Amino acid sequence: MDEPTSVLVVDDEEGMREGMRRVLERSGFVVDTAADGADALARFAKREFDLALVDLKMPGIDGFKVTQAVNESGRDTVVVIVSALATVEAAVEVTRHGAFDFLVKPFAPTDLLQVVDRAVRQRRLIGDRRTYLSELNSERTLSRQLINSMRDGVIVLNINAKPVLMNPRAEFLLDVRYRADMAAEELGLDSSVIAMVRDMLSPGADSPDHGQIRLPRGDAMLQISFASWHRGGDLGGLILLITDITDEWKTERDKNRFIGMVAHELTSPLSAIVGYIDVVLSGVLDTKPERIHEIMRGSKTRAEALLDLVKDLQYLNRREAGKIERIITKLDLKKVLEEQLKFFAAQAERKRIELVLQGDLPAYCFSADRGDLDRIFMNLISNGIKYNREGGRLTISLAQRGDSLEMVFADTGIGMSPEEIQNLFQEFYRARNARTEGIAGTGLGLATVRRVLDQYNGRITVRSVPEEGSAFTLTFPVGAE
């Protein structure tokens, strides 16, 4: 149930005060009285009143001053001036001072109740308006909070291309600070974006109502989506949604580069094999079987390189798709390496390369998938043989370093320059120089090693000196899985 309306009656005539009080109380109002202006202001200071019936002519603080004080206080009290001065000028003056209505003395109880009824409706309108404004302000605050919490940047432009709203994410992405008087050109957008803004805001049936542009920002890529907004059927401005698509852009760029490198790596050996076959089929070597055998051996080498490439690509694809089942067990790294070295013994013997395994502890236990370790060790041992010099050495040492296991694969091979080391772990990268000419490889081995190591929070570093050799150091956190 609504609370009864509270009324303050202010009049220096006691009979008038009491008469209005009795009439209003019989109609359900809660009434308080004040004998003069000073008394009225004192009562206003203690509590709120919905209505105030204030006599105009009072000694000291008159009705005008009471009305003015009430309005300046920001209260929602509706003031009705009561006076014997029934002139148009008096009514205008009363309204100018902020009073809602004017009641002329003498008056009948019905006249009083009619004026008070109008004042009550006005008080309710004021309350409804305040509630509406409060709810509207709450909605605006909520909208602002939602916009400010968005992961995308938001900029609102008016019909004159002036920014009227910009959330913190947009400020961060564009590296600008919003000002109320800034122009669209100050947002840090390039000419293509500004041209799109001007085009969409220009009058005409052909003006687009949405659009999208990519905006490079250093090593990042932003995507700006445009949408027009309307007010009352007329174009009000534009909304710009700014999304950081750097990750997607880099993925797309790397994918295109990856496809280009795969095509190149497939084309070269296939062209060589086709060329070899064409020579054999031409018949020019029919009387030279040893030359044919030599060509076939070259074709076999090229085909094996292609097969290795396809296998590496299949492995990477399965791993990225999560289709490789990993079975984590506790393994002795020393035993795994011994088995791998036995597998490569014949290959090392052909180049007279000595394989050495060093480790002070009887066992180096680590929880991992055996297939992952085999792929890491096979790539590093194979490289240590292929890129080694005739009669060289590949030394593998194991050591416990605090909470980590450290493995070093050190060879006495051709070594690498700092520039070559910098690109070493990129897919399909292979150093192209006189030292590597004729050495088969896919350029995926070390990239695969790093990807597998990432699964175990492991690290790989390289030290190398041209013509002296290279050392690959692997670090595994103990107990990682």
Secondary structure, 3 states (H helix, E strand, C coil): CCCCCEEEEECCCHHHHHHHHHHHHHCCCEEEEECCHHHHHHHHHHCCCCEEEEECCCCCCCHHHHHHHHHHCCCCCEEEEEECCCCHHHHHHHHHCCCCEEEECCCCHHHHHHHHHHHHHHHHHHHHHHHHHHHHHHHHHHHHHHHHCCCCEEEEEECCCCEEEECHHHHHHHCCCCCCCCCHHHHCCCHHHHHHHHHHHCCCCCCCCEEEEEEEECCEEEEEEEEEEEECCEEEEEEEEEEECHHHHHHHHHHHHHHHHHHHHHHHHHHHHHHHHHHHHHCCCCCCHHHHHHHHHHHHHHHHHHHHHHHHHHHHHHHHCCCCCCCEEEEEHHHHHHHHHHHCHHHHHHCCCEEEEEECCCCCEEEEEHHHHHHHHHHHHHHHHHCCCCCCEEEEEEEEECCEEEEEEEECCCCCCHHHHHCCCCCCCCCCCCCCCCCCCCCCHHHHHHHHHHCCCCEEEEEEECCCEEEEEEEEECCCC
